[in-house]
């Protein structure tokens, strides 16, 4: 019995994939991750692909998406997250500035 390995692994996905995955075709994944592991059953490969797609869409930040996840953009959470980050940045800078001024005041005293 001969088995021919497909050149591409295509996944019918429930959610969505970022444009980087080319609409569901995981070409580059084959050489970088899939071939590093042995999959003895199709369900093992399917599970691995589902975990990767979940990670890629919900956990991995994408520079091209303003360091948001594709899920954040898809579900409309992107603007809120960016606003929260900007507020945290402003507060942090104000706090650091205050600490700096307090240090200078203490040194002058």
DRENDO-1510 file (C-alpha; in Angstrom, 1 decimal, always signed):
<recs>
REC; n; res; u; v; w
REC; 1; UNK; +0.0; +0.0; +0.0 .
REC; 2; UNK; +1.6; +3.3; -1.0 .
REC; 3; UNK; +0.7; +6.6; +0.6 .
REC; 4; UNK; +1.2; +9.8; -1.3 .
REC; 5; UNK; +1.6; +12.8; +1.0 .
REC; 6; UNK; -0.4; +15.8; -0.3 .
REC; 7; UNK; +1.5; +19.0; -1.0 .
REC; 8; UNK; -1.0; +21.1; +0.8 .
REC; 9; UNK; -3.2; +20.5; +3.8 .
REC; 10; UNK; -6.5; +22.2; +3.6 .
REC; 11; UNK; -8.7; +22.8; +6.6 .
REC; 12; UNK; -12.4; +23.5; +6.5 .
REC; 13; UNK; -12.6; +25.9; +9.4 .
REC; 14; UNK; -15.5; +26.8; +11.6 .
REC; 15; UNK; -14.4; +30.3; +12.5 .
REC; 16; UNK; -12.1; +32.2; +10.2 .
REC; 17; UNK; -8.4; +32.5; +9.2 .
REC; 18; UNK; -6.3; +35.5; +8.8 .
REC; 19; UNK; -5.3; +36.5; +5.3 .
REC; 20; UNK; -1.8; +35.1; +6.1 .
REC; 21; UNK; -3.2; +31.6; +5.9 .
REC; 22; UNK; -4.6; +32.2; +2.4 .
REC; 23; UNK; -8.2; +31.4; +3.2 .
REC; 24; UNK; -7.5; +28.1; +4.9 .
REC; 25; UNK; -4.6; +26.6; +3.1 .
REC; 26; UNK; -1.8; +25.7; +5.5 .
REC; 27; UNK; +1.1; +25.3; +3.0 .
REC; 28; UNK; +4.0; +26.6; +5.1 .
REC; 29; UNK; +2.8; +24.8; +8.2 .
REC; 30; UNK; +3.5; +21.5; +6.4 .
REC; 31; UNK; +7.2; +22.0; +6.4 .
REC; 32; UNK; +7.6; +23.9; +9.7 .
REC; 33; UNK; +5.4; +22.0; +12.1 .
REC; 34; UNK; +3.4; +19.1; +10.6 .
REC; 35; UNK; +6.5; +17.3; +9.3 .
REC; 36; UNK; +8.3; +17.6; +12.6 .
REC; 37; UNK; +5.7; +15.4; +14.2 .
REC; 38; UNK; +4.4; +11.9; +13.4 .
REC; 39; UNK; +0.7; +11.6; +12.9 .
REC; 40; UNK; -0.4; +8.0; +13.0 .
REC; 41; UNK; -4.1; +8.8; +12.7 .
REC; 42; UNK; -5.9; +11.4; +10.7 .
REC; 43; UNK; -7.6; +12.6; +13.9 .
REC; 44; UNK; -4.2; +13.4; +15.4 .
REC; 45; UNK; -3.4; +15.6; +12.5 .
REC; 46; UNK; -6.8; +17.2; +12.5 .
REC; 47; UNK; -6.5; +18.0; +16.3 .
REC; 48; UNK; -3.0; +19.5; +15.7 .
REC; 49; UNK; -4.4; +21.7; +12.9 .
REC; 50; UNK; -7.3; +22.8; +15.0 .
REC; 51; UNK; -5.1; +23.7; +17.9 .
REC; 52; UNK; -2.8; +25.7; +15.6 .
REC; 53; UNK; -5.7; +27.5; +14.0 .
REC; 54; UNK; -7.1; +28.4; +17.4 .
REC; 55; UNK; -3.7; +29.7; +18.6 .
REC; 56; UNK; -3.2; +31.6; +15.3 .
REC; 57; UNK; -6.6; +33.3; +15.5 .
REC; 58; UNK; -7.1; +33.8; +19.2 .
REC; 59; UNK; -3.6; +34.1; +20.9 .
REC; 60; UNK; -1.0; +35.1; +18.3 .
REC; 61; UNK; -0.6; +38.9; +17.9 .
REC; 62; UNK; -0.2; +40.1; +14.3 .
REC; 63; UNK; +1.9; +43.1; +13.6 .
REC; 64; UNK; +0.0; +43.8; +10.4 .
REC; 65; UNK; -3.2; +44.0; +12.6 .
REC; 66; UNK; -1.7; +46.6; +15.0 .
REC; 67; UNK; -0.6; +43.7; +17.3 .
REC; 68; UNK; -4.1; +42.4; +17.7 .
REC; 69; UNK; -5.3; +38.9; +17.1 .
REC; 70; UNK; -7.4; +38.1; +14.0 .
REC; 71; UNK; -10.3; +37.2; +16.5 .
REC; 72; UNK; -10.1; +40.7; +18.1 .
REC; 73; UNK; -10.4; +42.3; +14.7 .
REC; 74; UNK; -13.1; +39.9; +13.5 .
REC; 75; UNK; -15.3; +40.4; +16.5 .
REC; 76; UNK; -14.9; +44.2; +16.6 .
REC; 77; UNK; -12.8; +44.3; +19.8 .
REC; 78; UNK; -9.8; +45.9; +18.1 .
REC; 79; UNK; -10.6; +49.6; +18.7 .
REC; 80; UNK; -11.4; +49.0; +22.4 .
REC; 81; UNK; -8.2; +47.1; +23.0 .
REC; 82; UNK; -6.1; +49.8; +21.2 .
REC; 83; UNK; -7.8; +52.5; +23.3 .
REC; 84; UNK; -7.1; +50.6; +26.5 .
REC; 85; UNK; -3.4; +50.2; +25.5 .
REC; 86; UNK; -3.1; +53.9; +24.7 .
REC; 87; UNK; -4.6; +54.8; +28.1 .
REC; 88; UNK; -2.2; +52.4; +29.9 .
REC; 89; UNK; +0.7; +53.9; +27.9 .
REC; 90; UNK; -0.3; +57.5; +28.9 .
REC; 91; UNK; -0.8; +56.6; +32.5 .
REC; 92; UNK; +2.5; +54.8; +32.6 .
REC; 93; UNK; +4.4; +57.7; +31.1 .
REC; 94; UNK; +2.7; +60.2; +33.4 .
REC; 95; UNK; +3.7; +58.0; +36.4 .
REC; 96; UNK; +7.3; +57.6; +35.2 .
REC; 97; UNK; +7.5; +61.4; +34.7 .
REC; 98; UNK; +6.2; +62.0; +38.2 .
REC; 99; UNK; +8.7; +59.6; +39.7 .
REC; 100; UNK; +11.5; +61.4; +37.8 .
REC; 101; UNK; +10.4; +64.8; +39.0 .
REC; 102; UNK; +10.0; +63.5; +42.6 .
REC; 103; UNK; +13.6; +62.1; +42.4 .
REC; 104; UNK; +14.9; +65.5; +41.2 .
REC; 105; UNK; +13.1; +67.3; +44.0 .
REC; 106; UNK; +14.5; +65.0; +46.6 .
REC; 107; UNK; +18.0; +65.4; +45.2 .
REC; 108; UNK; +17.7; +69.2; +45.4 .
REC; 109; UNK; +16.5; +69.2; +49.0 .
</recs>
